[in-house]
């Protein structure tokens, strides 16, 4: 039977990094992963990160809906139509505002009997855990029915902070195994059982934030990326983009995490939907994104 692993966690916690890690280790162990990525805007942008090791037919994007509610029917259809493979494993990344508890309840109904009951892994950003203000409830909900919690963003955290976060996770979910990314062993997944922890009910509509995307022109320098990220309001919790920078013929990917950190790195291949600027969070709209792009170009080019 084929395992289904769902990866959940707050925006910017490191879900895609974990999924890439799981994918690579699964392939190295002789498994055949099938990946489903969910996002409000253009999950195809993240798909490219997996194509260096995988055939595109084994990676699917589910865009424009939330798989814990409006997108659950489409997700079930995706899963039930996955081709049977020897040593298959299905890996699903939920968007960063998912009601993780509802997702597990809904996904466990209507799945073909060739699949094992879904297992959930939560990714927790130790540096920013429960420092989300009004979004703390959503973040704590995302660990309550997980069988495994993976701690990330540990480099800038003291041992005391790590201990505090671990104790709080155990209070919300005393049954979950807690590890770091370095301790992750893909063979561990087969030993996990679905969580029977009792979760607190979440008003998920509070987390149905606005999202938007626009075409992004070539940028003169990385400074223009920083200008764009700095100009977007803090209410926008997730910023992603992909375009060409300067005289570089290859593409550049960038993101701004909820704590305001900006990361810039090379992008593998060519974005299938063209160059884009994507945002998730209250205040996202195309007019704002276009204004910010124009302003940054004028600022950098004088």
Secondary structure in CASP SS format (residue, H / E / C, confidence):
PFRMAT SS
TARGET T0000
AUTHOR 0000-0000-0000
METHOD secondary structure of the structure
MODEL  1
X C 1.00
X E 1.00
X E 1.00
X E 1.00
X E 1.00
X E 1.00
X E 1.00
X E 1.00
X E 1.00
X C 1.00
X C 1.00
X C 1.00
X C 1.00
X C 1.00
X H 1.00
X H 1.00
X H 1.00
X H 1.00
X H 1.00
X H 1.00
X H 1.00
X H 1.00
X H 1.00
X H 1.00
X H 1.00
X H 1.00
X H 1.00
X H 1.00
X C 1.00
X C 1.00
X C 1.00
X E 1.00
X E 1.00
X E 1.00
X E 1.00
X E 1.00
X E 1.00
X E 1.00
X E 1.00
X C 1.00
X C 1.00
X C 1.00
X C 1.00
X H 1.00
X H 1.00
X H 1.00
X H 1.00
X H 1.00
X H 1.00
X H 1.00
X C 1.00
X C 1.00
X C 1.00
X C 1.00
X C 1.00
X H 1.00
X H 1.00
X H 1.00
X E 1.00
X E 1.00
X E 1.00
X E 1.00
X E 1.00
X C 1.00
X C 1.00
X C 1.00
X C 1.00
X C 1.00
X C 1.00
X C 1.00
X C 1.00
X H 1.00
X H 1.00
X H 1.00
X H 1.00
X H 1.00
X H 1.00
X H 1.00
X H 1.00
X H 1.00
X C 1.00
X C 1.00
X C 1.00
X C 1.00
X C 1.00
X C 1.00
X C 1.00
X E 1.00
X E 1.00
X E 1.00
X E 1.00
X E 1.00
X E 1.00
X C 1.00
X C 1.00
X C 1.00
X C 1.00
X C 1.00
X C 1.00
X H 1.00
X H 1.00
X H 1.00
X H 1.00
X H 1.00
X H 1.00
X H 1.00
X H 1.00
X C 1.00
X C 1.00
X C 1.00
X C 1.00
X C 1.00
X C 1.00
X C 1.00
X E 1.00
X C 1.00
X C 1.00
X C 1.00
X E 1.00
X E 1.00
X E 1.00
X E 1.00
X E 1.00
X E 1.00
X E 1.00
X C 1.00
X C 1.00
X C 1.00
X C 1.00
X C 1.00
X C 1.00
X C 1.00
X H 1.00
X H 1.00
X H 1.00
X H 1.00
X H 1.00
X H 1.00
X H 1.00
X H 1.00
X H 1.00
X C 1.00
X C 1.00
X C 1.00
X C 1.00
X C 1.00
X C 1.00
X E 1.00
X E 1.00
X E 1.00
X E 1.00
X E 1.00
X C 1.00
X C 1.00
X C 1.00
X C 1.00
X C 1.00
X C 1.00
X H 1.00
X H 1.00
X H 1.00
X H 1.00
X H 1.00
X H 1.00
X H 1.00
X H 1.00
X H 1.00
X H 1.00
X H 1.00
X H 1.00
X H 1.00
X H 1.00
X C 1.00
X C 1.00
X C 1.00
X C 1.00
X E 1.00
X E 1.00
X E 1.00
X E 1.00
X H 1.00
X H 1.00
X H 1.00
X C 1.00
X C 1.00
X H 1.00
X H 1.00
X H 1.00
X H 1.00
X H 1.00
X H 1.00
X C 1.00
X C 1.00
X C 1.00
X C 1.00
X C 1.00
X C 1.00
X C 1.00
X C 1.00
X C 1.00
X C 1.00
X C 1.00
X C 1.00
X H 1.00
X H 1.00
X H 1.00
X H 1.00
X C 1.00
X C 1.00
X C 1.00
X E 1.00
X E 1.00
X E 1.00
X E 1.00
X E 1.00
X C 1.00
X C 1.00
X C 1.00
X E 1.00
X C 1.00
X C 1.00
X H 1.00
X H 1.00
X H 1.00
X H 1.00
X H 1.00
X H 1.00
X H 1.00
X H 1.00
X H 1.00
X H 1.00
X C 1.00
X C 1.00
X C 1.00
X C 1.00
X E 1.00
X E 1.00
X E 1.00
X E 1.00
X E 1.00
X E 1.00
X E 1.00
X E 1.00
X E 1.00
X E 1.00
X C 1.00
X C 1.00
X C 1.00
X C 1.00
X C 1.00
X E 1.00
X E 1.00
X E 1.00
X E 1.00
X E 1.00
X E 1.00
X C 1.00
X C 1.00
X C 1.00
X C 1.00
X C 1.00
X E 1.00
X E 1.00
X E 1.00
X E 1.00
X E 1.00
X C 1.00
X C 1.00
X C 1.00
X C 1.00
X C 1.00
X C 1.00
X C 1.00
X C 1.00
X C 1.00
X E 1.00
X E 1.00
X E 1.00
X E 1.00
X E 1.00
X E 1.00
X C 1.00
X C 1.00
X C 1.00
X C 1.00
X H 1.00
X H 1.00
X H 1.00
X H 1.00
X H 1.00
X H 1.00
X H 1.00
X H 1.00
X H 1.00
X H 1.00
X H 1.00
X H 1.00
X H 1.00
X H 1.00
X H 1.00
X H 1.00
X C 1.00
END
